[in-house]
Amino acid sequence: MAFRLALALALGASLFQAAVAQTYNELYRPQYHFTPAKNWMNDPNGLLYYNGVYHLYYQYNPGGDTWGAMSWGHATSTDLTHWNHQPVALLARGYPDHITEMFFSGSAVADTQNTSGFGTDGKVPLVALYTSYYPDSQKLPSGKSVNGGQQAQSIAYSVDEGMTWTTYDAANPVILNPPAPYEDQWREFRDPFLFWHEASEKWISVVALAQLHKLVIYTSPNLKDWTYASEFGPWNAVGGVWECPGIFPLAVDGDDANTKWVVQIGVNPGGPPGVTGSGTQYILGSFDGTKFVADPNPSSPALTSTSTTAPETGDITVQDSEGTDGTNWLDYGPDFYAAATFNGLASTNRIDIAWMNNWQYANIIPTSPWRSMLSIARKLSLKTIDGRPRLVQQPTANWASLQTEAYSDTFDTVAEGNQLVPISGKLLDITVTFSDRVAASSSSQFGIILRATSDLAQQTRIGYDFSTKMLFVDRTKSGNVGFDGTFSNTYSAPLAPSSDGNVTMRILLDWSSVEVFGGQGRVTISAQIFPEDNGVDVRLFSDGESTNDVTIDAKMLDSAYDSSTPSRTTLRTSSTPVGTTLTTSTRTTTSI
């Protein structure tokens, strides 16, 4: 054990030094989305805010840039914008010679009352509940036996505020097998979400029975001893396995007397309409400490199900499935999966982060020496829309520290065609508002073109279709799209105009991604793009006819890394139209 611990610390330290030496200016390297310095990353894990620090753990391969040797990477932040890479927190046991246990997805809490007994000398223990994956049949130090390929739930603890972790080998796994009558599902039993339920004064864990589209709920007084309480599912989207569940309360319209519980679930494949591969749905209902009951679907859809393979291995076979009318999608884009929320924050400050990738092509996206990014942090709320509560998302990071310049303009009319906007860049935060067209033709669209070359051979189009009332992202000409047959595509989300007849879309552009928030966050579309560096133009387009009452507000951003990283975000020096306001601001350079 001492040798294994020393090896893990040495490997973690070497990877940490590689992160420190990294320049972070490679082609496609995101500049304000989190990425590992090198190698593969997938699900965010163990999101926890404690003692002024955000802890981000994540699925990580210490030995390569595709899925494998699953471990928990670690980063910390005080503002959700600038991240400090930390040594690997949980290194695959036996890595690299003969792995006997991998650390799959899970969550973490601060055990402030020391219910676990792991805290000593007044130190508050942090406790992680995660899925242990055992490649081979074996008898464990706890005396428990597992099968080759088994997934079970284990715990680890930290008494130095999350920097080093000790596995609870005396009793792991603390949840060995699924409950009756699902014991045969031991290969597909994973991704526990953990939280403290104040009303019942118990710890709650929610674990996915992936192939059965079920969530099983357990309770515990001490994080060590778990009792099966109930199950939920199938419900709504069941076109692929269920993974990475989460459950949390949110007040509707800020009214604490009207609170709904939100369950979010990764579905792979069988994502949103038009998406090949993975997506994330959410379900509203009630939770009493033992059982989740979903609210009735407004359209009472029929459920459809297909068999799939296990996505934790990255070995995915895409299958056809029918959509369900009642499904609420957390994001309508192709690159938003395994979403997780931070423990340790107030219920009024519920923050979500997702893996910004898709199992359809995750292992082959054209990035190096890393693969995968995470979405920006999003604050979640529930608002009444069209007579029922809907999840609303807003970026929560502090952009002021990154802003370099700003541009705003108002146009009474934008004529049919496209026109150059007097800004350019690779790092932008742009909000565009415009009037709806009441009588719209089938070709009636308006929007903005980003990362465009002068001949428009390369372009990413974000816009609104007035005839269908759909927000869309078109990445068919966004750059390198040939590495997967499904990548070149357009993605849409339903978005009715606001009560004043306007449509608003906010776009966050990074070096290899766009995240679009429609209608003040009523719908979102997240998509990776892989453009060449020479495409930095910004254009407005209006198809079918002119568009009225257009307002554009843009912030040019700098990198979240130190000033040696070129942001290549510039303000055009050409003359600006009447009505244009240009402002500049400075920022204090902060190194991560």
N, C-alpha and C positions, 0 to 999 in steps of 0.2 A: 504493500500500500504506500509506504514512504517513497519507494522508487517511482511508482506511478504518479504520485502527487508532484514529485520533483520534475518528472518528464513533462507533465501537463503545464507546470509553471514555466519551464524553460521554453516550451513551444509557444505558450501564450505570450511570453515576453518577446520572443523573436518576431511573432506576427505584429505585436504592438510596435516594435522598432521599425518594421516595414511600413506601418501606417504613418509613423512620424516622418519617415524619409520621403513619402509619396508627395508628388507635386500637384496632383489633382487637376491637370490641364490637358488630359488626353481628349481626343475627339470623342464626343458624346458624353463626357463626364459631367453629370449634373453638378450645378454650382450652389444650389440651396436645397436640394433634396438629398436625404442621407443615402450614402453608398459606403460599402466597405472599401478599405484601401485596395484590397485585392481579393480575388477568389469569389466564390458563389455565396449568395444570400437569398433566402426566401422569407418565410413568415416572420413578422414582428412578434416577439415573445416577451412575457414578463414585464409589460409596460407598467412602471411604478413611479409615482412622485413621492419623494420622501426627503424631509429635511432640506427643502429648497432645491433639490436636484431631480431632474427627470432621468430615469434609467430606461434605456432602450436595449433589450436583449433581442436576439434574432437568430433564426436558423442559419447556420454558417458551415461551409466546408473548408476546413483549414488547409486542405491539400489540393484544391483545384477549382476551376471556374465553371464546373457543372455540379449537379446535385450529387452528394455523397458525404460520408463520414460526419453525419449531422451532429453539430455541436451548438452551443449558445455563444455567439459573439456578443459584444457589449460596448455600448457607448453612453456617454452622459452629456447633459446639457442643462443650462439654467434658463434658456429662453426658447427652446424648440427650434432654433435656427442654426446656432453654432454648436457643433457636436465634437466632443473629445473622444477619440478612440481609446478603449481600455483593453487590457489583456482578455483573451478568451475566458469566459466565465465557467463553462461546463464543456470540457473537451471529451470527445467520444472515447469511451473506455477501451483501452488497448490500442489506440491510434499511435502510429500508423501501421503496425505490423499485423495485428489480428484483432479486429474490433469485436468486442463482446457486447457492447451496449451503445446505442446512439441516443441522443437527447432530442426528441421531437418537440413539437410545440406545446406551450403551456403558459401559465401566468404566475404573477408574484404579488405578495402582499407584505405589508409591515404588520407584524404581530405585536401591536403596541401593548397588549395586556399579557404578553408572554404565555398565551394559552398552550403553546407547544412545549414550553419548558426549555427551548433552545437558547434563550437569552441568559447570559451570565453577567455578574457584576453590574447589573442595572442596564446592560446593553439591550436595545430592542432588536430582536431577530427579524430579518427578512426571510420569508419562506416562499419557495417556488414549488409549484405543482406542475409536473410535466409528464409527457408520455415517454416511457422507456421503450425502446425498440431493441429486441434481442435477436440478432441474426441466427444464432445457434441455440439448440436446446441445452440447458445448463441448470445446475443447482446454485443458487445465489448465496452470498454470505448470510442472508437472513434465514436460510434454510428452506426458502420457497423455491419451487421448481417452475421453469418456464419452457415453452416450446420454441423451436426455431421459427422466427417470423412473428413472434407474439408482440402485441402492444399492450402495455399496462401503465398504470399511473403511479409515479414516484414523487418523492419530495427531496429537496435540498434546502439548506439554510445558510445564512450569512450573518455574522455578528460584527462585520466591519462595514456596514451600510452598502452592501451589494458588490464589494470589490472582489472578494474571494468567497467560494462556496464549498460546503461540505455535504456530500450525499448521505442520506439517512440509511446507510447500508444495514443497520441492525434490523430494519423492518421493511425495506423497499422490496417490491412495490407495495404501496399502502392500499391500492385498489388493484388486485391481481387480475380478476376476471370480470367480464360483464355480468349483470344480474340475470337471474332466471327470468324468462326462458331463453335468454340470448347468449348463453355461455359459448356457443359455437362461433361467436363473432369476435373471438380473441385476436384475430389478425387485423381487425378494422375497428378499433376501440381507442379513440385518441382525442388530443387537443383540449385538455381541461381548462375551463375558465373558472377562476377562483375569486370569491369576494366574501366580505362579512355582511350578514343580514342583521341589521340592528334590531328589528322588531322581534325576531325569534332568538336573538343572541346566539347565533350559530354561524359557522363557516358553511358556505355553499360552493359546490363544484358542479359544473355542467360539462358533460363529456359526450362526444359524438359517437354513435353507432353508425359509421359512415355509410355502409351499404344499405342499411335499413331505413335511412332518412329519419332517424330518431335521435333525440337528445335524452340522456339519462341524468337525473338530478340526485345528488348526494348531499348529506349534511354531516357536520362534524363539530364537536366541541373544542378540538385541540389540533386540528390539521393532520393528525396521525391516524385516527380511527374514524372510518367513514361508514355511513349507513345509507343504503339505497332508499330514496324517498318517492320518486315518481319518474314518469317518462313523458315525452312529448313528441308528436310527429307520427307519420309524415304530414306535411303542410305546404301548400303552394308549390314552389319550384322544387322538383324532384328529378330533374333530367340528368343529374349526376350525383356523386357521393356528397354527403354533408360533412363539412370540416369546420374547424376553427370557430366554434360557437362563442357567443358572448351574450350576457343578459344584464340589463341595468335599467333603473327608473329615470324617467324624464317628466317634468311638469308640462302640461299642455298649456300653451300660451302664457307660460310663466306662473300659472296658478297651482300652487302646491296642493290645493284641495282636489285637484283633478290631475292625478298622476297616472301615467301608463308605463308598463314595463316593455322594454324593447329587446327582442331577441334578434341578433344578427348572425347569419350562417353563410359560410362559404359553400358554393355549389360548383362542382367541377366534374365533367363539363356541364353544359346546360345553362350558361349564363344568360344575360339579358337578350332580348330580341335583336338579331343581327350579329351577335357576338359568337364566334367559335371559340370554345374553351370555357374558362372559369369566370364566375361572377359572384356577387354577394347580395343576398336578399335580407330583408328585415320583416319582422312580424310584431304587431302590437298586441298587448293583452294585459293580464293581471298575474301577479305572483304573490303567494301567501307565505313563503318560506319553505314550502315543500313542493308546490305544484304550480306550473305555468299553464294558464288557460288563454288561448288566443281569442281575440275579438273576431266575430263573424266577418267573413269576406263580403264586401258590398255586392260583388257579382256572383258569389257562390260558385266558383269554378270547379270543374272536375279535375281530379289529380291524374297525372300520367307519370309513369316511371320506366326507366330503362336500366339495364345492368351496366356497370362500368368497372374499370380497374382502379387500383389504389394509387392516388396521386402523390402520396408522401414519397413514393419512390421516383417520381418524375416519369414513370412509364405509363403514358396516357394513351388510351384509344378513344378518339372522339366518336360519340354516338349521337344519332338523331333523337330529338325529343320534342314534344309539343310544349309550347308555352302555356302558362296559366294566367287567366285574366286577372286574378286577384293578387298576383305577386307584386310586392313593393321591392324595387331594386335600389340598393344603396347608391349605386353608380351605374350608368348606362354605357360606360366605355368598356374596352377590352382589358384594361390594365388596372384593376382595383380588386384585390383578393385578400383573403385571410385578415380582414380588418379586426383590429383589437383596440380596446379603450384602456386608458390609464387608470389604475387603482391609486388611491391616495389623494384624489382631488374631490372637491365638493360636488354634490349632485348637480349643481347649477353650472358646473364647468366640466362637462363630459367631453373628453377629447379622444378622437379616433385617429389611428394611423393604419394604412394598409400596405401590403406588398404591391408595388406598381409594376406588375408583370402578369403573364398569362401562361398557364401550363401548356398551352398549345405550341408555344415557340420559346419558352423561357430559357431552355438550354442552348439555344442557337442565336440569340440576339447578338448583333455584331459589336460587342463592347469588349475591351481588354484594358487592364488585367483583372477587371471585376465583372461580375454579372449581377444585375438587378439593382433597383433603387426602391425606396419607400416613398409613399405619397407624403405631401405636406400634412402637418397636423391640422385636423378639422374639428371645430367645436360643433357639437350636435345639440339640437333643440327640437321640440315638437310644436308645430303651429297648425291651427285649423285652416285647411285649404279645401275649398269645395265641400264644406260641411263635415269634414272628418280630419282627424289628426294626421299629419304627415311629417316625416323626418326632414329637417332642414340643416344644411351644412354650411359653415363659413370658415375660411382660412383663419387660423388663430395665431400664426407666427408674427413676430415683430418686424415688419418690413422696413420700418424707419431706419434701422441700422444698416440696411443694404441699399437704400435709395440714393441715387446719384443725381438724377435730373427728373423733371416732370414736364408733361405736355398736355394741354387740353384745348379742345376746340368744339364749336357748335356749328352745325350746318342746317340751314332751313331745308335744303334739299340736296341729296346726293344723286347725281344723274345716273342713268343706266350705264353699265360698264364698270370699269374699275379705275381707281385713282390712287396715286402714290400719297402716302401720309408722311409728313416731314420728320419721321423718326425711323430708326432702324436698330436692329440688335438681336441678341440671342437670349437676353434675360429681361423679361418685361412683365409688368402687371398692368393689364389693360381692362378698363370697363367701358363698354359701348352700350348706349341706350338709344332706342329709335321707336317710331310709331308703327303700330300694326297697320296692315293693309286689309281693310274690311272685305273688299271684293278682290280676291287674289287669284291669279291664273296658276296653272300647274307648274309653271317655271318661275314663280315669283319667290325670290330669295334675296336676303341681304346679309352681309357679314364682313369679316376681316380676313385678310390673307397674311400669314406670318411665315418667316424663314424662306422668303421668296427670292429667286434669282431674277435678274432683270428681264429675262425672256419668259418667266413663269414656268419654265420646265420643271423647276422644283418649287413647291408651295404646299403649305398646310392651310386648309380653309376651315374656318369656324364661322357658322352662320345660322340663320333661321329661315325655315320654309314657311311662308305665310299661308299656303294652301292647306298644309297638313298640321300646322301649329307644332312643328318639331324643331328643336335645337339639334344641330349636327356638327360633327367633326369629320372632315374628309382628309384622310392621310394617304390617298392613293398615289399622290405625287410628292410625298413628303421627304423623299431622299432614298435611302437604301430600304427597299421594300421587298426585295427578291429572295430573302433567306427563308421565307415561309409562304406557302401559297395562299394563306388566309389573311396575311398582314395588310395587304393593300385593300383597304375597305373604308366605308363610311359608316359612322355610328350615330344614332339618333335617340333623342329623349323627348317625351311629350311635355310641352310647356305652353300653357295658355298665357296670353298677355295679361298684365296686371289690370287692376280696376280702372286705371287712368288711360288704358289703351296702349301702354308702352311695353316694350320687351327689353330686358336688361340681361347682358351676359358679361361675366368677368372671367378673363383668361389669364392664367399664370403660365408663362413660357419659361422653360429652362432649356439647357443645351440639348436635351433629348426627350422632352416631354411637353405636353400641354394638359392642364387641368382646367376645365370650364365649369363655372358655376352659373346656372341659369335662374333668372327670377329671384335674386337674392338668396341663392342656394337651395331653391326648391327641387332642382334636379342638377346632377353633375355628370360630366363625361370626362374620363381620364384615359389618356392614350400616350404611348411612347411614340417618338419619331426619331429618325436617324438621318438628319440632313447633312449635306456638305457645308463646310464653313463659309463658302462664298455666298450663300443665300441668307441675307439679313434684311431684305426689304419688307416693309409693311404697307399693305394696300387695303382700301375699302372696296367692296364690290356690291353692286346692285343689279340683280337680274330680273328681267320681265318688265320693269318700269323703274322710275325713280323712287327713292325712299326719303321720307320727311322726318324732320325734327331729330336729327342725329347728333348725339353728344359723345365725344370720346375723351376719356381721361386716362393717361398713361404714366406709369412710373418706370423709369429706367433703373435697373437694379445692378448692383455689383455682386461679386462672388462672396459667399459666406466664408471662404478661405482667405488667406492673408493676401496682401496687396501685390504679391509677386505673380498671382494667378491672373491672366488677362481676361477681363469680362467680355471684351469686344462688344459692349453695348454702347452705342453712340447716339448723339442727337445730330440730325442732319444740319448742315450749315447753310443750306439754300434758303432763299427767302420764303417766308411763311405766309399763308393766306390771311386775309382780314379776319379778325375774330380769334386768332390763335394766341394762346397764352403759353409762354415757355418759362419755366422756372428751373433753377438749379439748387441743389443742396449738397452739403458735404456730409461725410460720415466718419466716424472713428474706426479705423481699421482694427478688426478683431481677429486674431488668429485662432483657428481650432486645432 
